[in-house]
Amino acid sequence: MFLVCGEALFDVFIGSETDNALHLDARPGGSPFNVAIGLARLGQPVAFMSGIAKDMLGDRLVRTLTREGVDTAPCPRFDAPTTLGMVELDAAGVPHYAFYGNGAADRLLSAAQLPELGDEFRAIHVGSYATAVEPVASALETLLRRERDRRLIAYDPNVRLNVEPSLERWHERADTLAGLAHLVKISDEDLHLLYGDVDEPALAARWLDAGAKLVVVTRGADGATAWNALGRANVAAPRIAAIDTVGAGDTFQAAMLSHLAETDQLTPASLAQMDTRALTRLLDFAARAAAITCSRRGADMPRRAELAEA
């Protein structure tokens, strides 16, 4: 079973304008929220942990997770609002965000509210702005330090400067959590935002030296690259007619974790021992899953049967 930790919010897509009205399309989301649903749709047992509001939007977040088969028992409820992420798509379907969430429920989880985890939990995924804003960031770091020797840890920075504007803070968080995680997945956009014109193999080697067992850089339409102790692998992205890229990175992460579980490689030692052929299969599966999400509107993650067909 997986435990996915981070924010839960509503993405509000900005649509057309008519007279004095602005048309909005609100959908439940948040990067870790999407990863949890992505895992469930790929047939993996998964629980989600985030502070969730007691308001009408929080109730809908819980109903969505429950309907998708995600366990919400680890989620504390707060008398606080639900974060709204306003989303506008550019001509290429790339999303641009503005977040409204100061004091919102998904930032309020504290270390005192962390659950004890049973042996059924084989892996924990964390990511996005919940790893950078307090008090939830400290709570999640406490969880990873407590659990990293007992189960696999996966991390995706998923930088959101319009939530936490300090690049220095994101840089520190990425270096700290990459050293606690066994699987680090980062987009090339986030990597160069945090580290500038960095030498990617050198950064991957630094993270591997710090404790990671597998580092993956995704490049959207240009595919992905993975590094571990045995070497590296590259895959191209499937060629598709993309609608937008919302949720593509979350799909990629969920698909990697699902593939590792399906192939009995969901351990730190297994990540380190994957050869080029195994890494290529992992990246290819994740890239095909992400392509399906890009072929439809929003973070509409694929189900396992769709990957079999693909």
C-alpha positions in Angstrom: 0.0 0.0 0.0 1.1 3.6 -0.7 0.8 6.6 1.4 0.7 9.9 -0.5 1.2 13.1 1.4 0.7 16.7 0.4 -1.9 19.3 -0.6 -5.5 18.8 -1.7 -7.3 21.7 -3.4 -9.5 22.8 -6.2 -8.0 23.7 -9.6 -10.3 26.4 -11.1 -9.8 26.6 -14.9 -10.4 30.1 -16.3 -12.7 29.8 -19.3 -14.3 32.3 -21.7 -15.7 35.7 -20.9 -19.3 36.7 -21.9 -20.5 40.2 -21.1 -19.7 40.6 -17.4 -19.3 36.9 -16.6 -16.1 34.9 -16.4 -16.7 31.2 -16.9 -14.9 28.9 -14.4 -14.5 25.1 -14.3 -13.5 23.8 -10.8 -12.0 20.4 -10.4 -10.4 18.7 -7.4 -6.6 18.5 -7.6 -3.2 19.3 -6.2 -0.1 17.4 -7.2 -0.1 14.7 -4.4 -3.9 14.4 -4.6 -3.5 13.6 -8.3 -0.7 11.1 -7.6 -3.0 9.3 -5.1 -5.8 9.0 -7.6 -3.4 8.0 -10.3 -2.2 5.1 -8.2 -5.7 4.0 -7.4 -6.7 4.1 -11.1 -3.7 2.0 -11.9 -4.9 -0.7 -9.4 -2.7 0.1 -6.4 -4.0 0.3 -2.8 -3.3 3.9 -1.6 -4.1 6.2 1.3 -3.9 10.0 1.2 -2.8 12.3 4.0 -3.5 16.0 3.9 -5.3 18.5 6.0 -8.7 18.9 4.6 -11.2 21.6 5.3 -14.5 21.0 6.9 -16.2 23.2 4.3 -18.3 22.2 1.3 -15.2 22.0 -0.9 -13.4 19.8 1.6 -16.4 17.4 1.7 -16.1 17.2 -2.1 -12.4 16.4 -1.9 -13.1 13.5 0.4 -16.0 12.3 -1.7 -13.8 12.3 -4.8 -11.0 10.4 -3.1 -13.4 7.9 -1.7 -15.1 7.4 -5.0 -11.7 6.7 -6.6 -10.9 4.1 -4.0 -8.4 6.2 -2.0 -8.4 5.8 1.8 -8.8 9.1 3.5 -8.5 7.9 7.1 -5.1 9.7 7.6 -6.6 13.1 6.7 -7.3 15.5 9.7 -10.2 18.0 9.1 -9.7 21.6 9.9 -12.0 24.7 10.4 -10.1 26.4 7.6 -10.7 27.2 3.9 -9.8 25.0 0.9 -7.0 26.2 -1.3 -8.1 27.4 -4.8 -5.6 27.1 -7.6 -6.6 29.4 -10.5 -5.4 27.8 -13.8 -5.1 29.5 -17.2 -3.8 27.5 -20.2 -1.6 29.1 -22.8 -1.8 28.4 -26.5 0.3 25.2 -26.1 -1.9 23.9 -23.3 0.7 24.7 -20.6 -0.9 25.7 -17.3 -0.1 28.9 -15.4 -1.3 29.0 -11.8 -2.3 31.5 -9.1 -3.0 30.1 -5.7 -5.3 31.4 -3.0 -4.6 29.4 0.2 -3.1 31.4 3.0 -4.3 29.7 6.2 -5.9 26.9 4.2 -6.4 23.4 5.6 -3.8 21.7 3.4 -1.0 23.7 5.1 -2.0 23.0 8.7 -0.9 19.4 9.3 1.5 19.2 12.2 4.0 16.5 13.4 1.7 15.7 16.3 -1.0 14.5 13.8 1.3 12.1 12.0 -0.2 8.5 12.1 1.7 5.4 13.0 2.1 3.3 9.9 1.7 -0.4 9.7 3.6 -2.9 7.7 1.0 -2.7 4.9 2.5 0.6 3.8 5.4 -0.2 1.4 6.1 3.3 0.1 5.5 7.0 0.8 5.3 9.8 -1.8 5.6 13.5 -0.9 5.9 16.6 -3.1 4.9 20.0 -4.2 4.2 23.1 -2.0 3.3 21.0 1.1 7.0 20.3 1.4 7.8 24.0 1.5 5.2 25.8 3.6 4.8 25.5 7.3 3.8 23.7 9.5 3.1 20.9 7.0 6.6 21.0 5.6 8.2 20.2 8.9 5.6 17.5 9.6 6.4 15.8 6.3 10.1 16.0 6.9 9.6 14.4 10.3 7.6 11.6 8.7 10.4 10.9 6.1 13.1 10.9 8.7 11.1 8.5 10.8 10.2 6.1 8.0 13.0 6.1 5.4 14.7 3.0 6.8 11.5 1.1 6.9 9.9 1.8 3.5 10.6 3.4 0.1 10.4 7.2 -0.1 9.5 9.0 -3.3 9.8 12.8 -3.8 8.8 15.3 -6.6 9.6 18.9 -5.8 6.9 20.3 -8.2 7.9 23.9 -7.5 5.2 26.5 -7.0 6.8 29.9 -6.6 3.3 31.6 -6.4 2.8 29.7 -3.2 6.3 29.9 -1.7 8.2 32.6 -3.7 11.6 32.0 -2.2 13.9 30.0 -4.6 16.3 29.7 -1.7 13.6 27.9 0.3 12.8 25.6 -2.5 16.5 24.9 -3.2 17.0 24.0 0.5 13.9 21.8 0.5 14.9 20.0 -2.6 18.4 19.2 -1.4 17.2 18.1 2.0 14.3 15.9 0.8 16.3 14.4 -2.1 18.7 13.2 0.5 15.9 11.5 2.4 14.1 10.0 -0.6 15.1 6.9 -2.5 13.3 7.9 -5.7 13.6 11.5 -6.8 11.6 12.7 -9.9 12.0 16.2 -11.1 10.9 18.0 -14.3 13.6 19.7 -16.3 11.7 23.0 -15.8 11.9 22.7 -12.0 15.5 21.5 -12.2 16.7 24.5 -14.1 14.6 26.9 -12.1 16.3 25.6 -8.9 19.8 25.0 -10.1 20.2 27.1 -13.3 22.2 25.7 -16.2 23.2 22.7 -14.1 25.0 19.6 -15.4 22.2 17.1 -15.0 24.3 13.9 -14.7 26.4 15.7 -12.0 23.4 16.7 -10.0 21.9 13.2 -10.3 25.3 11.8 -9.1 25.2 14.3 -6.1 21.7 13.1 -5.1 22.7 9.5 -5.5 25.7 10.1 -3.3 23.4 11.8 -0.7 21.2 8.7 -0.4 18.8 8.6 -3.4 18.8 5.3 -5.3 17.1 6.5 -8.5 16.9 10.0 -10.0 14.5 10.7 -12.9 14.3 13.9 -14.9 11.3 14.4 -17.1 11.3 16.7 -20.2 7.7 16.7 -21.4 7.6 16.1 -25.1 11.3 15.3 -25.1 11.0 12.2 -22.9 12.8 11.4 -19.7 16.1 10.2 -18.3 16.9 8.0 -15.3 20.1 7.5 -13.3 21.1 4.9 -10.7 24.2 3.3 -9.4 24.5 1.1 -12.6 24.1 3.8 -15.2 21.4 5.7 -17.1 18.5 5.2 -19.5 16.5 7.5 -21.8 13.1 7.2 -23.4 11.3 9.4 -25.9 7.8 10.6 -25.2 5.0 9.2 -27.3 3.8 11.5 -30.1 0.2 12.6 -29.4 -2.2 15.4 -30.0 -2.0 17.1 -26.6 -4.9 18.9 -25.1 -3.0 20.2 -22.1 -0.2 19.1 -19.7 -2.1 19.4 -16.4 -1.4 16.4 -14.3 1.2 14.9 -16.6 4.0 14.9 -14.1 1.8 13.5 -11.4 0.7 10.7 -13.8 4.3 10.0 -14.6 5.1 9.6 -10.9 2.1 7.5 -10.1 2.9 5.2 -13.1 6.5 4.8 -12.0 5.4 3.8 -8.5 2.8 1.4 -9.9 5.2 -0.2 -12.3 7.7 -0.7 -9.4 5.0 -2.4 -7.3 3.8 -4.6 -10.2 7.3 -5.8 -11.0 8.2 -6.3 -7.3 10.9 -3.6 -7.3 9.4 -1.3 -4.7 12.4 -1.3 -2.5 15.5 1.0 -2.3 17.8 -1.9 -3.0 15.8 -2.8 -6.2 16.0 0.8 -7.5 19.8 0.7 -7.2 20.0 -2.6 -9.0 17.8 -1.9 -12.0 19.8 -2.3 -15.2 19.3 -0.2 -18.4 16.6 -2.4 -19.8 14.6 -2.4 -16.5 15.0 1.4 -16.3 13.8 1.8 -19.9 10.7 -0.3 -19.2 10.0 1.8 -16.2 10.3 5.1 -18.0 8.4 3.9 -21.0 5.4 2.8 -18.9 5.4 6.2 -17.1 5.7 8.2 -20.3 2.8 6.3 -22.0 0.6 7.0 -18.9 1.5 10.7 -18.9 0.7 10.9 -22.7 -2.8 9.6 -22.0 -3.3 12.3 -19.5 -2.0 15.0 -21.9 -4.5 13.8 -24.5 -7.5 14.9 -22.5 -8.6 17.9 -20.4 -7.1 18.4 -17.0 -5.6 15.9 -14.6 -7.7 13.0 -15.9 -5.4 10.1 -15.0 -5.4 6.8 -17.0 -6.7 3.5 -15.7 -4.7 0.4 -15.8 -6.7 -1.1 -18.7 -5.8 1.9 -20.9 -2.1 1.2 -20.4 -2.6 -2.4 -21.4 -4.3 -1.2 -24.6 -1.6 1.4 -25.3 
